[in-house]
Amino acid sequence: MASDDRGTGSPRLQDQPRHAVPMLHALERKGNLTSRIERAGRSQRRIYRATPYGIEASRIARGKVRELVRKVTPESDIRRAHPKPTMPREPDDDAPG
């Protein structure tokens, strides 16, 4: 797989359809997605939408991935990568300044 010009090793956008389209077709065959063809002039594109079954399967898969990450990643790395969000502080009207 070719990498982008920045040297990050991430795939270039034009390389993605070769890999994405077979996966999308497989997900559609399994009932996770539905699709429709949208025409614009002489070209056409397939628009995919998740089914309720696909949404639930995705939720379950995300949970399994989180569980796997917790098992293989030290706790300190998880906290560093995903710090707890903090709420912005309201300005004190009584504060000097």
C-alpha positions as CSV (number, residue, x, y, z in Angstrom):
1,M,0.0,0.0,0.0
2,A,1.4,3.4,-0.9
3,S,1.7,6.1,1.7
4,D,1.0,9.7,1.5
5,D,3.5,12.5,0.8
6,R,3.9,13.4,4.5
7,G,5.6,10.1,5.3
8,T,3.1,9.1,7.9
9,G,2.5,5.7,6.3
10,S,-1.2,6.3,6.1
11,P,-2.8,5.3,2.9
12,R,-3.6,7.9,0.2
13,L,-7.2,8.7,-0.4
14,Q,-7.2,7.3,-3.9
15,D,-6.0,3.9,-2.6
16,Q,-9.0,3.5,-0.3
17,P,-11.8,2.5,-2.8
18,R,-9.9,-0.8,-3.7
19,H,-10.2,-1.8,0.0
20,A,-13.4,-0.1,1.1
21,V,-15.8,-1.2,-1.7
22,P,-15.4,-5.0,-1.2
23,M,-15.9,-4.4,2.6
24,L,-19.0,-2.3,2.0
25,H,-20.5,-5.0,-0.3
26,A,-19.8,-7.7,2.3
27,L,-21.4,-5.6,5.0
28,E,-24.4,-5.1,2.8
29,R,-24.7,-8.8,2.1
30,K,-24.6,-9.5,5.8
31,G,-27.4,-7.0,6.4
32,N,-25.3,-4.4,8.2
33,L,-25.8,-1.8,5.4
34,T,-28.3,-0.9,2.7
35,S,-27.4,1.1,-0.4
36,R,-28.9,3.1,-3.1
37,I,-27.5,4.5,-6.4
38,E,-27.4,8.2,-6.8
39,R,-27.0,9.6,-10.3
40,A,-25.4,12.9,-11.1
41,G,-25.3,13.5,-14.8
42,R,-23.4,10.6,-16.4
43,S,-21.8,9.5,-13.2
44,Q,-23.2,7.5,-10.4
45,R,-22.3,6.7,-6.8
46,R,-23.6,4.2,-4.3
47,I,-24.8,5.7,-1.0
48,Y,-24.6,3.4,2.0
49,R,-26.7,3.6,5.2
50,A,-26.4,1.5,8.3
51,T,-29.4,-0.8,9.2
52,P,-30.6,-1.1,12.8
53,Y,-28.8,-4.5,12.8
54,G,-25.6,-2.9,11.6
55,I,-25.8,-0.1,14.2
56,E,-26.2,-2.7,17.0
57,A,-23.3,-4.8,15.5
58,S,-21.1,-1.7,15.4
59,R,-21.9,-0.9,19.1
60,I,-21.0,-4.4,20.1
61,A,-17.8,-4.4,18.1
62,R,-16.7,-1.0,19.6
63,G,-17.2,-2.5,23.1
64,K,-15.1,-5.5,22.2
65,V,-12.3,-3.3,20.8
66,R,-12.4,-1.1,24.0
67,E,-12.1,-4.3,26.1
68,L,-9.2,-5.5,24.0
69,V,-7.4,-2.2,24.2
70,R,-7.8,-2.2,28.0
71,K,-6.3,-5.7,28.2
72,V,-3.2,-4.9,26.1
73,T,-2.5,-1.3,27.1
74,P,-1.1,-0.3,30.5
75,E,-3.5,1.9,32.5
76,S,-1.1,4.8,32.5
77,D,-1.1,4.8,28.6
78,I,-4.9,4.8,28.5
79,R,-5.2,7.8,30.8
80,R,-2.5,9.7,28.8
81,A,-4.3,9.0,25.5
82,H,-7.8,9.8,26.8
83,P,-7.7,12.3,29.6
84,K,-10.9,13.0,31.5
85,P,-12.6,16.0,30.0
86,T,-12.7,19.1,32.2
87,M,-15.4,21.7,32.3
88,P,-14.4,25.3,31.7
89,R,-14.4,27.3,34.9
90,E,-16.9,30.1,35.3
91,P,-15.2,33.5,36.0
92,D,-15.4,34.5,39.6
93,D,-17.2,37.8,40.0
94,D,-15.4,38.3,43.4
95,A,-11.9,37.6,42.0
96,P,-9.5,40.5,42.0
97,G,-8.4,41.7,38.6
